[in-house]
């Protein structure tokens, strides 16, 4: 243990020496550009003369077409990276350089430049000097700053490149590998030379470099944070006198810390669609409820997340008996559901305010209620001024609070990713949302969250629940389910969520056959996305449980590998071999393990009592190796 601590301290000190970022920064490389001495402190070398006028955040570096800055370091030789900066042009020139790694225009180089006076271009050239360019037309001016982020990463032999302007995706391209990362430097204010390249003219501020590919939500958070568009303010609401409390960024239930270990729950049967009649049926049918609550309890789930209103307390009663809570969804349609909906219309506001007051009054005294969740990704799907959505959401949160006060349950505002989040210009900052207690983020961000939680904590004082996260079970290539990859990714994502916020809800309890085509067949509908292992989101295959038709009876639930993996992850076992669990790995655990030795079909067999430690579906020599590695861990 002492050796491990010594190694970690040494690595931290080493990273501190290499990184010029300031204390508390989310980026491993950060340079303010507010003076030449600041650039030098970032290990930068200035070539030519710079001036430093007022910029986005303090001062910025004014490049006049004759100067550039070079930063050196191995951090710039990365196969996955991101660059963020602010730029305002200071002349009407037609072209100029912004950034380059390597000499742009030569093999193994990349760079950002402007052309046609106001368009931004992001170019990468591979080892064979093949190149691709992503561009954003007409985004620069001499009147205001533009936030530019470029991202690149290599997966499956292809380089993926993305360009964002002011927090919003502007374009992308793909380039065949290889790309040899051995330049060891990054230049600012210049990119190559020749017809399209050269030195640039403009003020650059808030330079950040990441040796990973930022996710789309991180890009928007960086946009908000680097320009001080947020207003950080703890709530001024009194702490609830009820059994569920939010204090600062902590959640307690019955005065004990509570980590939300949830699944999204809406088990629409095969052959049906999520109409109101169907939803009323599934939330009141005792056979469905008894089937699912038993699975949820064995999985160590302590919360379910609902998207829509319940018709009565039937489901809540069963949950309460099992010690499971519910995040109570309050559905508000977006433009995709009601095209002409207007959140600023007084009649609309009154209608939904009355609706949530009635809903809260009906269920506020039920012991299974954890919180009220307002909307679901309305920020992504409302076609008018998104500020009106956040104003309406805060109004609904106020009504919920005043309906219950003082023993109120917290309200959760469910946002799609970080888009428009914590932004004063959209009324989504802490001051504007003074009645919202918790942010809920539906966030699919690939394998690692990287700086997601760091940026989150910078821009809001509210706690966070990841109200949706996960990976579908259908793999590309040969038509097959990839249960192992689904389980591996989701457990890895959960471990990060567990350590950085109030918990989260896995998307989702069971497959949804209704999402495209016939609800009687399971289809392969979906869309391209770089946050899934195979670059495709198969919308009908996200379930922890696969679903099978069962004649005239209710559907059969078939646990996938992820069920057993999350059962262990939700158990809070510090060591995989602690099967009982009692916080130590000893003969009691080995007795359980030996009793399950060589059992197979674990996913359908109670996860083999927790003895299938690697979630392979059988208890074998590989599980014994894990048990041996953990042996006698946790004892006195």
C-alpha positions as CSV (number, residue, x, y, z in Angstrom):
1,X,0.0,0.0,0.0
2,X,2.8,2.4,0.9
3,X,4.5,1.7,-2.5
4,X,1.2,2.4,-4.3
5,X,0.9,5.8,-2.5
6,X,4.5,6.7,-3.3
7,X,4.0,5.9,-7.0
8,X,0.8,8.0,-7.1
9,X,2.4,11.0,-5.4
10,X,5.4,10.7,-7.8
11,X,3.1,10.6,-10.8
12,X,1.2,13.6,-9.6
13,X,4.4,15.6,-9.0
14,X,5.7,14.6,-12.5
15,X,2.4,15.7,-14.1
16,X,2.5,19.0,-12.2
17,X,6.0,19.7,-13.6
18,X,5.0,18.9,-17.2
19,X,1.7,20.7,-17.3
20,X,1.5,24.5,-17.5
21,X,-2.2,24.5,-16.5
22,X,-3.3,26.4,-13.5
23,X,-4.6,24.9,-10.3
24,X,-8.2,23.7,-10.6
25,X,-8.1,23.8,-14.4
26,X,-10.0,21.1,-16.4
27,X,-7.5,21.1,-19.2
28,X,-4.0,19.6,-18.9
29,X,-2.6,22.5,-20.9
30,X,-3.9,26.1,-20.4
31,X,-2.4,29.4,-21.3
32,X,-4.2,32.7,-20.6
33,X,-2.4,34.7,-23.3
34,X,-2.8,37.8,-21.3
35,X,0.9,38.8,-21.4
36,X,4.2,37.6,-22.9
37,X,5.3,36.5,-19.4
38,X,2.2,34.3,-19.2
39,X,3.1,32.7,-22.5
40,X,6.6,32.1,-21.3
41,X,5.3,30.5,-18.1
42,X,3.4,28.1,-20.4
43,X,6.7,27.0,-22.0
44,X,5.9,29.2,-25.0
45,X,8.4,31.0,-27.2
46,X,7.3,34.2,-28.8
47,X,8.5,35.0,-32.3
48,X,7.9,38.6,-33.2
49,X,6.0,41.3,-31.4
50,X,2.6,40.8,-29.7
51,X,0.3,43.3,-28.0
52,X,-2.3,42.4,-25.4
53,X,-5.7,44.2,-25.6
54,X,-8.8,43.4,-23.6
55,X,-10.3,40.1,-24.7
56,X,-12.9,37.4,-23.6
57,X,-11.4,36.8,-20.2
58,X,-9.0,39.5,-19.2
59,X,-6.4,40.2,-21.9
60,X,-5.6,38.3,-25.1
61,X,-2.6,38.1,-27.5
62,X,-2.9,40.3,-30.7
63,X,-1.2,38.7,-33.7
64,X,-0.5,41.2,-36.4
65,X,0.5,38.9,-39.2
66,X,4.2,38.8,-38.4
67,X,4.3,37.0,-35.0
68,X,3.7,33.5,-33.8
69,X,4.1,31.4,-30.6
70,X,5.6,28.0,-30.3
71,X,4.8,25.6,-27.5
72,X,6.9,22.4,-27.2
73,X,6.1,19.2,-25.4
74,X,5.1,15.6,-25.9
75,X,1.6,16.4,-24.9
76,X,1.1,17.6,-28.5
77,X,2.0,14.2,-29.9
78,X,-1.3,12.6,-29.2
79,X,-3.5,10.4,-31.4
80,X,-6.6,11.8,-29.7
81,X,-6.7,15.5,-28.8
82,X,-8.6,18.8,-28.7
83,X,-7.7,22.4,-28.9
84,X,-9.9,25.3,-27.7
85,X,-9.4,29.0,-28.1
86,X,-11.2,32.3,-28.8
87,X,-10.5,34.4,-31.8
88,X,-11.5,37.8,-33.1
89,X,-10.0,39.0,-36.4
90,X,-8.3,42.4,-36.4
91,X,-8.2,43.0,-40.2
92,X,-10.1,42.1,-43.3
93,X,-7.4,39.9,-44.8
94,X,-8.6,36.9,-46.7
95,X,-6.5,34.1,-45.1
96,X,-4.3,33.4,-42.2
97,X,-3.1,30.8,-39.7
98,X,-4.5,30.1,-36.3
99,X,-2.8,26.8,-35.2
100,X,-0.6,24.0,-36.4
101,X,1.0,20.8,-35.1
102,X,3.8,20.0,-37.5
103,X,4.2,22.1,-40.6
104,X,0.7,22.3,-42.1
105,X,0.8,21.2,-45.7
106,X,3.3,18.4,-45.1
107,X,2.7,14.8,-44.1
108,X,1.7,14.1,-40.4
109,X,0.5,17.6,-39.8
110,X,-2.7,19.3,-38.7
111,X,-3.8,22.9,-38.4
112,X,-6.6,25.5,-38.2
113,X,-6.7,28.5,-40.5
114,X,-9.2,31.0,-41.9
115,X,-9.9,31.7,-45.5
116,X,-12.4,33.7,-47.6
117,X,-11.9,36.2,-44.8
118,X,-14.5,34.8,-42.3
119,X,-14.5,30.9,-42.7
120,X,-12.6,28.5,-40.4
121,X,-10.9,25.4,-41.7
122,X,-9.5,22.4,-39.8
123,X,-7.1,20.3,-41.9
124,X,-5.3,17.0,-41.1
125,X,-2.7,15.3,-43.4
126,X,-1.7,11.7,-42.8
127,X,1.6,10.0,-43.4
128,X,0.8,9.7,-47.1
129,X,0.0,13.4,-47.3
130,X,-3.7,12.6,-47.9
131,X,-5.8,15.3,-46.3
132,X,-9.3,16.1,-45.2
133,X,-10.8,19.5,-44.3
134,X,-13.7,20.3,-42.0
135,X,-14.9,23.9,-42.2
136,X,-17.4,26.4,-40.9
137,X,-18.4,29.2,-43.3
138,X,-18.9,32.8,-42.3
139,X,-18.2,32.5,-38.5
140,X,-15.5,35.1,-38.0
141,X,-15.7,38.9,-37.8
142,X,-13.8,41.9,-36.4
143,X,-16.7,42.8,-34.1
144,X,-17.0,39.7,-31.8
145,X,-15.0,36.7,-30.7
146,X,-15.7,33.2,-31.9
147,X,-15.0,30.1,-29.8
148,X,-13.2,27.5,-31.9
149,X,-12.7,23.9,-30.8
150,X,-11.1,21.2,-33.0
151,X,-11.1,17.5,-32.1
152,X,-9.3,14.5,-33.5
153,X,-9.0,10.8,-32.6
154,X,-8.2,7.5,-34.2
155,X,-10.5,4.5,-34.0
156,X,-10.5,1.3,-36.1
157,X,-7.8,2.6,-38.5
158,X,-9.6,6.0,-39.3
159,X,-8.9,9.5,-38.0
160,X,-12.1,11.3,-37.0
161,X,-12.0,15.1,-37.0
162,X,-14.6,17.6,-35.7
163,X,-15.0,21.3,-35.7
164,X,-17.1,23.3,-33.3
165,X,-18.0,27.0,-33.3
166,X,-19.4,28.7,-30.2
167,X,-20.1,25.4,-28.6
168,X,-22.0,24.0,-31.6
169,X,-20.9,21.3,-34.0
170,X,-20.0,22.8,-37.4
171,X,-18.6,19.9,-39.4
172,X,-16.4,16.9,-39.5
173,X,-14.5,14.5,-41.7
174,X,-12.7,11.2,-41.6
175,X,-9.2,10.4,-42.8
176,X,-7.5,7.0,-43.3
177,X,-4.6,6.3,-40.9
178,X,-1.7,6.2,-40.3
179,X,-0.6,9.5,-38.8
180,X,2.8,9.6,-37.1
181,X,2.7,11.8,-33.9
182,X,6.3,12.9,-33.5
183,X,6.3,16.7,-34.0
184,X,6.6,17.7,-30.4
185,X,5.3,21.2,-30.8
186,X,2.3,23.4,-31.5
187,X,2.4,26.8,-33.2
188,X,-0.2,29.5,-32.6
189,X,-0.7,32.4,-35.1
190,X,0.6,30.5,-38.1
191,X,-0.3,27.4,-40.1
192,X,2.0,26.5,-43.0
193,X,2.7,28.8,-45.9
194,X,1.3,29.2,-49.4
195,X,-2.0,29.9,-51.1
196,X,-4.3,28.8,-48.2
197,X,-2.0,29.1,-45.2
198,X,0.3,31.7,-43.6
199,X,0.3,33.9,-40.5
200,X,-2.9,35.2,-39.0
201,X,-4.2,38.5,-37.9
202,X,-6.4,38.5,-34.8
203,X,-6.7,38.4,-31.0
204,X,-6.5,35.0,-29.5
205,X,-7.5,34.3,-25.9
206,X,-8.0,31.3,-23.5
207,X,-6.0,28.6,-25.1
208,X,-6.5,25.1,-23.9
209,X,-5.2,21.8,-25.1
210,X,-6.4,18.4,-24.2
211,X,-4.7,15.1,-24.9
212,X,-8.0,13.4,-25.4
213,X,-11.0,14.0,-27.7
214,X,-13.5,16.2,-25.9
215,X,-17.1,14.9,-26.0
216,X,-19.7,17.2,-27.5
217,X,-21.0,18.1,-24.0
218,X,-17.5,19.0,-22.8
219,X,-17.2,21.4,-25.7
220,X,-20.3,23.4,-24.8
221,X,-19.2,23.5,-21.1
222,X,-15.8,24.8,-22.2
223,X,-17.6,27.4,-24.2
224,X,-19.6,28.5,-21.2
225,X,-16.8,28.3,-18.7
226,X,-14.0,30.0,-20.7
227,X,-16.2,33.1,-21.4
228,X,-17.8,33.4,-17.9
229,X,-21.3,32.9,-19.3
230,X,-22.4,31.1,-16.1
231,X,-23.6,32.4,-12.7
232,X,-22.5,30.1,-9.9
233,X,-24.9,30.4,-6.9
234,X,-25.9,27.9,-4.2
235,X,-29.6,27.6,-3.6
236,X,-31.3,29.9,-1.2
237,X,-34.2,27.5,-0.6
238,X,-34.3,26.2,3.0
239,X,-33.4,22.5,3.4
240,X,-36.4,20.2,3.2
241,X,-37.9,18.9,6.5
242,X,-38.9,15.7,4.7
243,X,-36.9,12.5,4.5
244,X,-35.3,13.4,1.2
245,X,-32.9,16.3,1.4
246,X,-30.4,18.1,-0.8
247,X,-27.7,19.9,1.1
248,X,-25.1,21.6,-1.1
249,X,-24.2,18.9,-3.6
250,X,-25.2,16.0,-1.3
251,X,-28.4,13.9,-1.4
252,X,-29.6,12.2,1.8
253,X,-32.5,9.9,2.5
254,X,-33.5,9.4,6.1
255,X,-30.4,11.4,7.0
256,X,-28.1,9.0,5.3
257,X,-26.0,9.7,2.1
258,X,-27.9,8.3,-0.9
259,X,-26.2,7.3,-4.1
260,X,-28.8,6.9,-7.0
261,X,-28.3,3.4,-8.5
262,X,-31.0,3.5,-11.0
263,X,-32.4,2.2,-14.3
264,X,-34.7,3.9,-16.7
265,X,-38.0,2.0,-16.5
266,X,-40.8,1.8,-19.1
267,X,-41.3,-1.9,-20.0
268,X,-43.6,-1.5,-23.1
269,X,-44.6,-5.0,-24.1
270,X,-43.8,-6.5,-27.5
271,X,-46.4,-5.4,-30.1
272,X,-47.4,-2.3,-28.2
273,X,-46.4,1.4,-28.4
274,X,-46.1,3.8,-25.5
275,X,-49.6,5.3,-25.7
276,X,-51.2,6.6,-22.5
277,X,-53.4,3.4,-22.4
278,X,-50.3,1.2,-22.7
279,X,-48.4,3.1,-20.0
280,X,-51.4,2.9,-17.6
281,X,-51.5,-0.8,-18.2
282,X,-47.8,-1.5,-17.5
283,X,-47.7,0.7,-14.4
284,X,-50.8,-1.1,-12.9
285,X,-50.5,-4.7,-14.0
286,X,-49.4,-6.8,-11.0
287,X,-47.9,-9.5,-13.1
288,X,-45.6,-7.1,-14.9
289,X,-44.7,-5.2,-11.7
290,X,-44.0,-8.4,-9.7
291,X,-41.8,-9.7,-12.5
292,X,-39.7,-6.6,-12.8
293,X,-39.4,-5.5,-9.1
294,X,-38.0,-8.9,-8.3
295,X,-35.3,-8.5,-11.0
296,X,-34.6,-4.9,-9.9
297,X,-34.1,-5.8,-6.3
298,X,-31.7,-8.7,-7.1
299,X,-29.8,-6.3,-9.3
300,X,-29.3,-4.0,-6.3
301,X,-31.1,-1.2,-7.9
302,X,-32.4,1.4,-5.4
303,X,-34.2,3.8,-7.8
304,X,-36.1,3.7,-11.1
305,X,-36.3,6.7,-13.3
306,X,-39.7,7.3,-15.0
307,X,-40.2,9.5,-18.0
308,X,-44.0,10.0,-17.6
309,X,-46.7,10.4,-15.0
310,X,-48.0,7.4,-13.1
311,X,-51.8,6.7,-13.1
312,X,-51.9,5.5,-9.4
313,X,-49.7,4.1,-6.6
314,X,-49.7,0.5,-7.7
315,X,-46.1,0.5,-8.9
316,X,-44.9,2.8,-6.0
317,X,-46.4,0.4,-3.5
318,X,-44.4,-2.5,-4.9
319,X,-41.3,-0.4,-5.0
320,X,-41.7,0.7,-1.5
321,X,-42.0,-2.9,-0.3
322,X,-38.7,-3.7,-2.1
323,X,-36.9,-0.7,-0.7
324,X,-36.7,1.0,-4.1
325,X,-37.4,4.7,-4.8
326,X,-38.8,6.4,-8.0
327,X,-37.7,9.5,-9.8
328,X,-41.2,10.7,-10.8
329,X,-41.2,11.9,-14.4
330,X,-43.4,14.9,-15.3
331,X,-43.7,14.9,-19.1
332,X,-43.7,18.2,-21.0
333,X,-44.0,17.8,-24.8
334,X,-41.4,19.4,-27.0
335,X,-41.7,20.6,-30.6
336,X,-41.1,17.0,-31.9
337,X,-44.4,16.0,-30.1
338,X,-46.5,19.2,-30.4
339,X,-45.0,21.3,-33.3
340,X,-46.6,24.5,-32.3
341,X,-46.1,24.4,-28.6
342,X,-45.0,27.7,-27.1
343,X,-43.5,27.6,-23.6
344,X,-43.8,31.4,-23.3
345,X,-47.6,31.3,-23.8
346,X,-49.4,32.2,-20.5
347,X,-52.0,29.5,-21.1
348,X,-49.3,26.8,-21.7
349,X,-47.5,27.9,-18.5
350,X,-50.7,27.8,-16.5
351,X,-51.7,24.4,-17.8
352,X,-48.4,22.7,-16.9
353,X,-48.2,24.5,-13.6
354,X,-51.7,23.2,-12.7
355,X,-50.6,19.8,-13.9
356,X,-47.5,19.5,-11.8
357,X,-49.4,20.8,-8.7
358,X,-52.0,18.1,-9.1
359,X,-49.3,15.4,-9.7
360,X,-47.3,16.4,-6.6
361,X,-50.4,16.6,-4.4
362,X,-51.4,13.1,-5.5
363,X,-48.1,11.4,-4.7
364,X,-46.1,13.6,-2.3
365,X,-46.8,11.5,0.7
366,X,-45.8,8.2,-0.8
367,X,-42.6,6.8,0.7
368,X,-41.2,5.6,-2.6
369,X,-41.0,9.1,-4.1
370,X,-37.4,10.3,-4.4
371,X,-37.8,13.4,-6.6
372,X,-39.7,15.1,-9.3
373,X,-38.1,15.1,-12.8
374,X,-39.2,17.9,-15.1
375,X,-39.2,17.2,-18.9
376,X,-36.8,15.1,-20.9
377,X,-34.3,16.7,-23.3
378,X,-36.6,19.5,-24.1
379,X,-33.6,21.7,-24.7
380,X,-32.7,19.5,-27.7
381,X,-36.2,19.4,-29.2
382,X,-37.8,22.8,-28.6
383,X,-37.7,24.8,-31.8
384,X,-38.3,28.3,-30.4
385,X,-36.3,30.3,-27.9
386,X,-34.8,27.7,-25.5
387,X,-34.7,30.3,-22.7
388,X,-38.5,29.9,-22.6
389,X,-38.1,26.2,-21.8
390,X,-35.8,26.9,-18.8
391,X,-38.1,29.6,-17.5
392,X,-41.0,27.2,-17.7
393,X,-39.0,24.5,-16.0
394,X,-38.1,26.8,-13.2
395,X,-41.7,27.8,-12.8
396,X,-42.8,24.2,-12.5
397,X,-40.0,23.6,-10.0
398,X,-41.3,26.5,-8.0
399,X,-44.9,25.2,-8.1
400,X,-43.7,21.7,-6.9
401,X,-41.8,23.3,-4.1
402,X,-44.6,25.5,-2.9
403,X,-47.1,22.6,-3.2
404,X,-45.0,20.5,-0.7
405,X,-43.1,23.1,1.3
406,X,-41.6,22.7,3.9
407,X,-41.2,18.8,3.5
408,X,-40.5,19.0,-0.2
409,X,-38.9,16.5,-2.5
410,X,-36.2,17.8,-4.8
411,X,-36.8,18.8,-8.4
412,X,-34.6,17.5,-11.2
413,X,-34.4,19.3,-14.5
414,X,-33.5,16.7,-17.2
415,X,-31.3,18.2,-19.9
416,X,-30.0,16.6,-23.1
417,X,-26.2,16.6,-22.6
418,X,-24.8,20.0,-21.7
419,X,-26.3,21.9,-24.6
420,X,-27.5,25.3,-23.5
421,X,-26.7,24.3,-19.9
422,X,-25.6,26.8,-17.2
423,X,-25.7,29.6,-19.8
424,X,-26.9,33.0,-18.6
425,X,-27.9,33.9,-22.2
426,X,-30.4,31.0,-22.1
427,X,-31.7,31.5,-18.6
428,X,-30.2,28.1,-17.5
429,X,-27.7,29.5,-15.0
430,X,-28.0,29.0,-11.2
431,X,-29.5,32.4,-10.6
432,X,-32.2,31.9,-13.3
433,X,-33.0,28.4,-12.1
434,X,-33.3,29.2,-8.4
435,X,-36.1,26.6,-7.7
436,X,-34.4,23.7,-9.5
437,X,-32.5,21.5,-7.0
438,X,-30.7,19.0,-9.2
439,X,-29.6,18.9,-12.8
440,X,-30.3,15.6,-14.6
441,X,-28.1,15.0,-17.6
442,X,-28.9,12.4,-20.3
443,X,-25.3,12.1,-21.5
444,X,-23.8,9.5,-23.8
445,X,-20.1,10.5,-24.0
446,X,-18.2,7.4,-25.2
447,X,-16.0,5.4,-22.8
448,X,-14.6,8.1,-20.6
449,X,-16.1,11.3,-19.1
450,X,-12.7,13.0,-18.9
451,X,-13.3,16.6,-17.9
452,X,-17.1,16.4,-18.0
453,X,-17.5,16.5,-14.2
454,X,-14.7,19.0,-13.8
455,X,-16.5,21.5,-16.1
456,X,-19.8,20.7,-14.5
457,X,-18.5,21.7,-11.1
458,X,-17.1,24.9,-12.5
459,X,-20.3,26.3,-13.8
460,X,-23.0,25.3,-11.3
461,X,-23.5,24.8,-7.6
462,X,-26.3,22.3,-8.1
463,X,-25.7,18.5,-7.7
464,X,-26.0,16.2,-10.7
465,X,-27.7,12.9,-11.5
466,X,-26.9,11.2,-14.9
467,X,-30.5,10.5,-15.8
468,X,-29.5,8.5,-18.8
469,X,-26.2,6.7,-19.8
470,X,-25.4,3.5,-21.4
471,X,-24.5,1.4,-24.5
472,X,-26.7,-0.7,-26.7
473,X,-26.2,-4.5,-26.9
474,X,-26.1,-4.8,-30.7
475,X,-22.6,-4.9,-32.3
476,X,-21.6,-4.0,-35.8
477,X,-19.9,-6.5,-38.1
478,X,-21.5,-9.9,-38.1
479,X,-25.1,-9.4,-36.9
480,X,-24.8,-10.3,-33.2
481,X,-25.3,-9.0,-29.8
482,X,-22.2,-7.7,-28.1
483,X,-23.2,-8.3,-24.5
484,X,-19.6,-8.2,-23.1
485,X,-18.8,-4.9,-24.7
486,X,-22.1,-3.4,-23.4
487,X,-21.4,-4.6,-19.9
488,X,-17.7,-3.5,-20.0
489,X,-18.6,0.1,-21.1
490,X,-21.5,0.6,-18.8
491,X,-19.6,-0.6,-15.7
492,X,-16.7,1.7,-16.6
493,X,-19.1,4.6,-17.1
494,X,-20.8,3.9,-13.9
495,X,-17.6,3.8,-11.9
496,X,-16.9,7.4,-13.1
497,X,-20.5,8.5,-12.3
498,X,-20.4,7.0,-8.9
499,X,-17.2,8.8,-8.0
500,X,-18.3,12.2,-9.3
501,X,-22.0,12.9,-8.8
502,X,-25.1,11.7,-7.1
503,X,-25.4,8.6,-9.3
504,X,-27.3,7.8,-12.4
505,X,-29.8,5.7,-14.3
506,X,-28.7,3.1,-16.8
507,X,-30.5,3.3,-20.1
508,X,-32.5,1.1,-19.8
509,X,-34.3,-1.8,-18.0
510,X,-35.4,-3.6,-21.1
511,X,-35.4,-3.4,-24.9
512,X,-37.9,-1.2,-26.6
513,X,-39.3,-2.9,-29.8
514,X,-41.6,0.0,-30.6
515,X,-39.0,2.6,-31.5
516,X,-39.1,2.0,-35.3
517,X,-40.8,-0.3,-37.7
518,X,-43.4,-2.7,-36.3
519,X,-43.5,-3.0,-32.5
520,X,-43.9,-6.8,-33.0
521,X,-40.4,-7.1,-34.4
522,X,-37.0,-6.0,-33.0
523,X,-35.4,-3.8,-35.7
524,X,-32.0,-2.3,-36.3
525,X,-33.0,1.3,-36.5
526,X,-30.8,4.0,-35.1
527,X,-28.2,6.6,-36.2
528,X,-24.5,7.1,-36.5
529,X,-22.8,8.4,-33.4
530,X,-19.2,8.3,-32.2
531,X,-20.2,7.7,-28.6
532,X,-21.0,4.0,-29.2
533,X,-18.4,1.3,-29.5
534,X,-19.5,0.5,-33.1
535,X,-20.4,4.1,-34.1
536,X,-24.1,3.3,-34.2
537,X,-26.9,3.6,-31.7
538,X,-29.3,0.7,-32.1
539,X,-32.3,2.3,-30.4
540,X,-34.2,-0.9,-29.8
541,X,-31.3,-2.8,-28.1
542,X,-30.4,-0.7,-25.0
543,X,-31.9,-3.1,-22.5
544,X,-30.3,-4.7,-19.5
545,X,-32.9,-7.3,-20.2
546,X,-33.7,-8.8,-23.6
547,X,-37.4,-9.3,-24.2
548,X,-39.1,-12.5,-25.5
549,X,-42.8,-13.0,-26.4
550,X,-44.6,-15.6,-24.3
551,X,-47.8,-16.5,-26.0
552,X,-50.7,-15.0,-24.2
553,X,-48.8,-14.3,-21.0
554,X,-46.6,-11.3,-20.2
555,X,-43.3,-11.0,-21.9
556,X,-40.3,-13.0,-20.6
557,X,-37.3,-11.0,-19.4
558,X,-33.9,-12.5,-20.3
559,X,-31.0,-10.9,-18.3
560,X,-28.0,-9.9,-20.4
561,X,-24.4,-9.9,-19.1
562,X,-24.8,-6.3,-18.1
563,X,-27.4,-7.4,-15.5
564,X,-24.8,-9.4,-13.6
565,X,-22.1,-6.8,-14.1
566,X,-24.3,-4.0,-12.7
567,X,-25.5,-6.2,-9.9
568,X,-22.0,-6.4,-8.8
569,X,-21.3,-2.7,-9.5
570,X,-24.4,-1.6,-7.6
571,X,-23.5,-3.8,-4.6
572,X,-20.7,-1.5,-3.6
573,X,-18.3,-4.4,-3.2
574,X,-14.8,-3.1,-2.8
575,X,-13.3,-6.4,-4.0
576,X,-14.8,-8.6,-6.7
577,X,-14.1,-11.7,-4.6
578,X,-16.2,-10.3,-1.6
579,X,-19.2,-12.3,-2.6
580,X,-21.1,-12.4,0.7
581,X,-20.4,-9.3,1.0
582,X,-18.9,-8.3,4.3
583,X,-16.0,-6.0,3.2
584,X,-13.4,-8.8,3.3
585,X,-12.5,-11.8,1.1
586,X,-12.2,-14.9,3.2
587,X,-13.3,-18.5,3.6
588,X,-17.0,-17.5,3.6
589,X,-16.7,-16.1,0.1
590,X,-14.7,-19.1,-1.0
591,X,-17.4,-21.4,0.3
592,X,-20.0,-19.6,-1.8
593,X,-17.6,-19.6,-4.8
594,X,-16.8,-23.4,-4.5
595,X,-20.5,-24.1,-4.3
596,X,-21.0,-22.5,-7.7
597,X,-17.9,-24.0,-9.3
598,X,-18.3,-24.7,-13.0
599,X,-21.9,-23.5,-13.1
600,X,-22.9,-22.1,-16.5
601,X,-25.6,-19.9,-18.0
602,X,-25.1,-17.5,-15.2
603,X,-27.1,-14.6,-16.8
604,X,-30.2,-16.8,-16.6
605,X,-29.2,-18.4,-13.3
606,X,-29.2,-15.6,-10.7
607,X,-25.7,-14.5,-11.9
608,X,-24.4,-17.8,-10.3
609,X,-24.8,-16.2,-6.9
610,X,-22.2,-13.5,-7.6
611,X,-19.5,-16.1,-8.2
612,X,-19.1,-15.3,-12.0
613,X,-16.6,-12.6,-11.2
614,X,-15.7,-11.8,-14.8
615,X,-19.3,-11.9,-16.0
616,X,-18.4,-14.5,-18.7
617,X,-21.5,-16.5,-18.0
618,X,-19.8,-19.4,-16.2
619,X,-17.8,-19.9,-13.0
620,X,-14.3,-21.0,-14.2
621,X,-10.6,-20.8,-13.7
622,X,-10.6,-17.1,-14.7
623,X,-13.0,-16.3,-11.8
624,X,-10.7,-18.4,-9.5
625,X,-7.8,-16.2,-10.6
626,X,-9.8,-13.1,-9.5
627,X,-10.7,-14.7,-6.2
628,X,-7.0,-15.6,-5.6
629,X,-5.9,-12.0,-6.4
630,X,-8.4,-10.6,-3.9
631,X,-7.8,-13.3,-1.2
632,X,-7.8,-12.0,2.3
633,X,-8.2,-8.4,1.1
634,X,-10.2,-6.2,3.5
635,X,-9.5,-8.1,6.7
636,X,-8.2,-6.6,9.9
